[in-house]
Structures are given as structure tokens and as C-alpha cells.
Amino acid sequence: LVDLAVKNHGITFIPTFIAYQRLAKGELVPILEQYQLPTLNAYAVYPKNRFLSQRCRYLIDFIAERFGDNPYWDDF
């Protein structure tokens, strides 16, 4: 879809994490920016115990930082 939009074969609605490089280069131009879809959330689900492994904690922290409220691909 990104390639078709870049080649002027129409418009597409795709997430910014797919198109952010093309947007940064100016190959794509955002339209209808005022239109917002409902927010989707992701959750980390793990067994409730007091001994959450350090690996699991690091993974949860990494995901929260990398994909949180302001993901890196929206900083173009």
C-alpha cells in the first residue's frame, strides 16, 4: 500500500510505524490529520506472583518505553 501511494496510485490509511520513513523523506504527505481513530491499547499479562523474573521486567519496561505514548516513529 505504501508503494502504491508513493507511485500516485491512490491514498491509503496506514499506521505511522509503517510509513514514517517515507513521510520523513517527503515521499508521502499526511492528509486528514484532524481525523483520529479510537486509541488501541496493549497490555502485558503475566502470572501474579511476587517473583516476576528480571528478564520479564526488562521486557515490559522496554516495550513500554519503545512503544509508549510517543513512539520513535512519530518523531520524524
SVG drawing of the C-alpha trace seen along z (x, -y; Angstrom):
<svg xmlns="http://www.w3.org/2000/svg" viewBox="-13 -19 30 36">
<polyline fill="none" stroke="black" stroke-width="0.4" points="0.0,0.0 2.8,-2.4 4.5,-1.7 1.2,-2.3 0.6,-5.6 4.2,-6.8 3.6,-6.0 0.4,-8.1 -2.0,-5.2 -4.3,-6.5 -4.4,-7.2 -4.1,-4.8 -4.7,-4.7 -1.7,-3.1 0.0,-3.3 2.8,-5.8 5.2,-3.0 4.9,-1.6 5.1,-4.9 7.3,-7.1 10.4,-6.9 8.5,-7.8 6.8,-10.7 10.2,-11.9 11.6,-11.9 8.6,-13.8 7.5,-10.9 4.2,-10.8 2.1,-13.6 -0.3,-13.2 -4.0,-14.2 -7.0,-14.3 -4.6,-14.8 -7.5,-16.1 -9.3,-12.8 -8.5,-10.5 -9.3,-6.8 -10.1,-5.4 -6.9,-4.6 -5.9,-1.0 -4.1,0.3 -1.7,3.2 -1.3,5.0 1.5,7.1 -0.2,10.1 1.9,12.2 1.2,14.5 0.5,12.7 3.3,13.5 5.8,11.6 8.8,13.0 8.5,11.6 11.7,12.5 14.2,9.7 14.0,10.7 10.3,10.2 10.5,6.9 13.2,5.7 11.0,6.7 7.9,5.0 9.9,1.8 11.5,1.9 8.1,2.3 6.6,-0.5 9.4,-2.9 9.7,-1.9 6.0,-1.8 4.5,-4.1 2.6,-7.3 5.2,-8.8 6.8,-6.0 10.0,-6.8 8.4,-6.6 6.2,-9.6 9.2,-11.8 10.0,-12.5"/>
</svg>
